Amino acid sequence: MFYKVPFDQIIRQGDIIKGLSSPRIIVYRLLTGKNIFEGDSDPCFSIDMRFNCVVVMTPCCTIQKADYISLCPLYPVSNKFIRNPYLVDDSTRINTIVPPDKCIPPKGWDELPLEEKRKRIQRGPVFVFQSNFVFKKFENIFEDNMIIDFNDTFSIRRKDLGNNNERLLLAKILQLTDDRRATLRQKLIKYYDRIPEEEER
């Protein structure tokens, strides 16, 4: 099972919420002293407002304590994620570690230099598309699998959602099972725990 039905009457990490707009700020240039103090009124940014379902990204144990709750918009799975036949069969495989030979399309694996193949095999299974997590389709809510990008996270003030997130709770439509939430948590940990190449020496 991917979702818990019926879901709990609390907000949990991984919950899917409808009815919230998700803003994306597009910065054209950084503010400088001239912009601020000399009245330069040229636009420096724009705000792209999207109206789609969002996923709660804040950990469960922090939701009632945090000043802000982090959310991430959901989108249909794009074609770039389904070029690999292994992922076409089940795009939720993006959520878990994948054998080295399944991380890229078969043709790409066959064309890899032998030394690179050895390195990948020695490294073992890894996450593919490290910043993404796929949510399974659900009847009458999602016709197809949906995806989030951890880089697309935004926040909303918790006090605007009621003392006990009651406004958010009214908009909750799906909740992950405990094991799927653990999978999301593990991928988030791995995403933020990556060591930069320049520090691996």
C-alpha positions as CSV (number, residue, x, y, z in Angstrom):
1,M,0.0,0.0,0.0
2,F,1.3,3.5,-0.9
3,Y,-1.4,5.5,1.0
4,K,-3.1,5.0,4.4
5,V,-6.9,4.9,4.0
6,P,-8.6,6.3,5.9
7,F,-5.9,8.8,6.9
8,D,-5.1,10.2,10.4
9,Q,-6.7,13.5,11.4
10,I,-3.3,15.1,11.9
11,I,-0.7,16.6,9.5
12,R,2.2,14.3,8.8
13,Q,5.3,14.5,6.6
14,G,4.4,13.4,3.1
15,D,0.7,14.3,3.3
16,I,-0.8,15.7,0.1
17,I,-2.7,18.9,0.5
18,K,-5.0,20.6,-2.1
19,G,-6.1,24.2,-2.4
20,L,-2.8,26.0,-1.6
21,S,-1.0,28.1,-4.1
22,S,2.7,27.5,-4.5
23,P,4.8,30.6,-5.4
24,R,8.0,30.5,-7.4
25,I,10.1,33.7,-7.2
26,I,12.1,34.4,-10.4
27,V,15.0,36.8,-9.6
28,Y,16.3,38.8,-12.6
29,R,19.0,40.6,-10.7
30,L,20.2,41.0,-7.1
31,L,19.3,44.0,-5.1
32,T,22.1,46.5,-4.6
33,G,22.5,49.7,-2.5
34,K,21.5,51.7,-5.6
35,N,18.3,49.8,-6.0
36,I,17.3,50.3,-2.3
37,F,18.5,53.8,-1.5
38,E,18.4,55.7,-4.8
39,G,14.9,54.7,-5.8
40,D,15.7,52.5,-8.8
41,S,12.3,51.1,-9.6
42,D,13.2,48.6,-12.3
43,P,11.6,45.2,-11.5
44,C,14.1,42.8,-9.9
45,F,11.9,39.7,-9.7
46,S,8.6,38.2,-10.6
47,I,6.3,35.7,-8.8
48,D,4.9,32.7,-10.6
49,M,1.8,31.5,-8.7
50,R,0.9,27.9,-9.3
51,F,-2.2,26.1,-8.1
52,N,-1.5,22.5,-7.7
53,C,-1.5,19.9,-4.9
54,V,1.5,20.1,-2.5
55,V,3.3,17.7,-0.2
56,V,4.2,18.4,3.4
57,M,8.0,18.3,3.7
58,T,8.5,19.2,7.4
59,P,9.2,16.2,9.6
60,C,6.3,15.0,11.7
61,C,7.9,15.8,15.0
62,T,8.5,19.4,14.0
63,I,5.1,20.3,12.4
64,Q,3.5,21.5,15.7
65,K,6.6,23.4,16.8
66,A,8.0,25.1,13.7
67,D,7.2,28.7,12.8
68,Y,7.1,27.6,9.2
69,I,5.9,24.5,7.4
70,S,7.7,23.4,4.3
71,L,5.7,22.3,1.2
72,C,6.6,21.1,-2.2
73,P,4.4,21.2,-5.3
74,L,3.4,18.0,-7.2
75,Y,3.7,17.7,-11.0
76,P,3.0,14.9,-13.5
77,V,6.0,12.7,-14.1
78,S,7.8,14.2,-17.1
79,N,9.2,12.3,-20.1
80,K,12.8,12.6,-18.9
81,F,12.1,10.3,-16.0
82,I,10.6,7.6,-18.2
83,R,13.3,7.1,-20.9
84,N,14.7,4.3,-18.8
85,P,12.6,1.1,-19.3
86,Y,13.2,0.1,-15.7
87,L,11.5,3.3,-14.6
88,V,8.8,3.1,-17.2
89,D,7.6,-0.1,-15.7
90,D,7.2,1.6,-12.3
91,S,8.3,5.2,-11.9
92,T,8.1,4.9,-8.1
93,R,11.4,3.0,-8.3
94,I,12.9,6.5,-8.4
95,N,12.1,6.5,-4.6
96,T,14.4,3.6,-3.7
97,I,18.0,2.6,-4.4
98,V,18.4,1.1,-7.9
99,P,20.9,-1.5,-9.2
100,P,23.8,0.1,-11.1
101,D,22.8,-1.4,-14.5
102,K,19.2,-0.1,-14.1
103,C,20.2,3.5,-13.3
104,I,20.5,4.4,-17.0
105,P,18.9,3.1,-20.1
106,P,20.3,-0.3,-21.4
107,K,22.0,1.3,-24.4
108,G,23.8,3.8,-22.1
109,W,24.9,1.0,-19.8
110,D,26.3,-1.0,-22.7
111,E,28.2,2.0,-24.0
112,L,29.9,2.8,-20.7
113,P,33.6,2.2,-20.5
114,L,34.5,-1.0,-18.6
115,E,36.3,1.0,-15.8
116,E,33.2,3.2,-15.3
117,K,31.0,0.0,-15.1
118,R,33.3,-1.5,-12.5
119,K,33.2,1.7,-10.4
120,R,29.4,1.7,-10.5
121,I,29.1,-2.0,-9.7
122,Q,31.5,-1.5,-6.8
123,R,29.5,1.4,-5.5
124,G,26.4,-0.7,-5.5
125,P,22.7,0.3,-5.7
126,V,22.1,4.1,-5.5
127,F,19.2,6.6,-5.8
128,V,18.5,7.8,-9.3
129,F,17.2,11.4,-9.7
130,Q,18.3,12.2,-6.2
131,S,16.1,15.3,-5.8
132,N,12.9,13.6,-6.8
133,F,10.2,11.5,-5.2
134,V,7.3,9.9,-7.0
135,F,3.7,9.6,-5.6
136,K,1.6,6.8,-6.9
137,K,-1.6,7.6,-8.8
138,F,-4.8,7.3,-6.8
139,E,-8.3,6.9,-8.1
140,N,-10.4,10.1,-8.4
141,I,-7.4,12.2,-7.2
142,F,-4.4,11.6,-9.6
143,E,-4.9,9.8,-12.9
144,D,-1.1,9.3,-13.2
145,N,1.9,9.1,-11.0
146,M,3.0,12.5,-9.7
147,I,6.5,13.8,-8.7
148,I,8.1,16.4,-6.5
149,D,11.5,18.1,-6.7
150,F,13.1,18.8,-3.3
151,N,14.7,21.9,-4.9
152,D,11.2,23.4,-5.4
153,T,10.3,23.6,-1.6
154,F,8.7,26.7,-0.2
155,S,7.4,27.6,3.3
156,I,4.2,29.0,4.8
157,R,3.7,30.4,8.3
158,R,2.2,27.8,10.6
159,K,0.2,30.4,12.5
160,D,-1.7,31.1,9.3
161,L,-2.9,27.5,9.3
162,G,-4.6,27.6,12.7
163,N,-3.2,26.6,16.1
164,N,-3.4,22.9,15.3
165,N,-3.1,23.2,11.5
166,E,-6.9,22.8,11.3
167,R,-7.0,24.8,8.0
168,L,-4.4,22.5,6.5
169,L,-6.1,19.5,7.8
170,L,-9.3,20.4,6.0
171,A,-7.4,20.4,2.7
172,K,-5.6,17.1,3.3
173,I,-6.5,14.5,0.7
174,L,-3.9,11.7,1.0
175,Q,-1.4,10.3,3.6
176,L,1.5,8.0,3.0
177,T,1.7,4.7,4.8
178,D,4.4,4.6,7.5
179,D,6.8,2.6,5.3
180,R,6.4,5.0,2.4
181,R,7.0,8.0,4.7
182,A,10.2,6.3,5.9
183,T,11.2,5.9,2.2
184,L,10.7,9.6,1.6
185,R,12.6,10.4,4.8
186,Q,15.5,8.2,3.8
187,K,15.7,9.8,0.3
188,L,15.6,13.3,1.9
189,I,18.4,12.3,4.2
190,K,20.5,11.0,1.4
191,Y,19.8,14.1,-0.7
192,Y,21.0,16.5,2.0
193,D,23.9,14.3,3.2
194,R,25.7,14.2,-0.2
195,I,29.4,15.1,0.1
196,P,30.6,17.6,-2.5
197,E,33.2,16.2,-5.0
198,E,35.7,18.8,-3.9
199,E,35.5,17.5,-0.3
200,E,35.9,13.8,-1.3
201,R,39.7,14.1,-1.8
